[in-house]
Amino acid sequence: MTLKGKVALVTGSSEGLGRAVLQGLASQGADVVVNYHSHPEGAEQARKDAEAAGVRAIAVHADATSAGGIKRLFNAAVDHFGHVDVVVANAGIEIVNVTVADTTDEQFDRLVAINTRGSFLVLREAARRISDNGRIITVSSNTTTVPQVGVGAYGGSKIATNYLVRVLALELAARKITVNTVVPGPIDGAGIFTDPAVNVDYRKDLIARIPIGRLGTTDDVAAVTIFLAGEGAALITGQQIVADGGMH
């Protein structure tokens, strides 16, 4: 229970990767804030699962692309628990197998709104509200490290946050706050692979390019996030921790 007494807020944590991260933090004793936008049932189940692990939990509706929504999310966390110690900026969307030439204005705008602007809003509010000695962690994608056909707009929407993390790590260092990025490869049970029957051929192609020979799991990413949230990572900041089975 290495995070007992801490409060962790995870955006987009009603399902998939965010939910696994949230449950992992709860398993280490952190009280948790479940954030959701369009899956209230999943958020309620995530809250119950966290409480079953013996911690306190609340579920808060907030749109990650709205500055007002993000402020309300942090307000709810502080009002209920008194402080926030760990913030995981996880909310995001994937659009893959679309070349730059075929990317529509609507697709590009949506990617930037959620993955770029949304992450910035969470990081900005975290910088203002997180406790000293806190942990800020973003969830990126190895499309920012491995150029691949069909992910130009998606990878581009994620890469800006990677740079922002490095700057924020410098700006918050005096308060002993660390800021890092987890960079997963393709993850089974998240994003486009939420349904095992979807993108079978694409899945096989990706696995063939991963030296370890399998897709990552949501628990793989949760484990890295738990490490970065703990005392053992107190001297790690401004880093991108790539967890993609050697694909990069």
Secondary structure, 3 states (H helix, E strand, C coil): CCCCCCEEEECCCCCHHHHHHHHHHHHCCCEEEEEECCCHHHHHHHHHHHHHCCCCEEEEECCCCCHHHHHHHHHHHHHHHCCCCEEEECCCCCCCCCCCCCCCHHHHHHHHHHHHHHHHHHHHHHHHHCCCCCEEEEECCHHHCCCCCCCHHHHHHHHHHHHHHHHHHHHHHHHCCEEEEEEECCEECCHHHCCCCCCHHHHHHHHHCCCCCCCEEHHHHHHHHHHHHCHHHCCCCCCEEEECCCCC
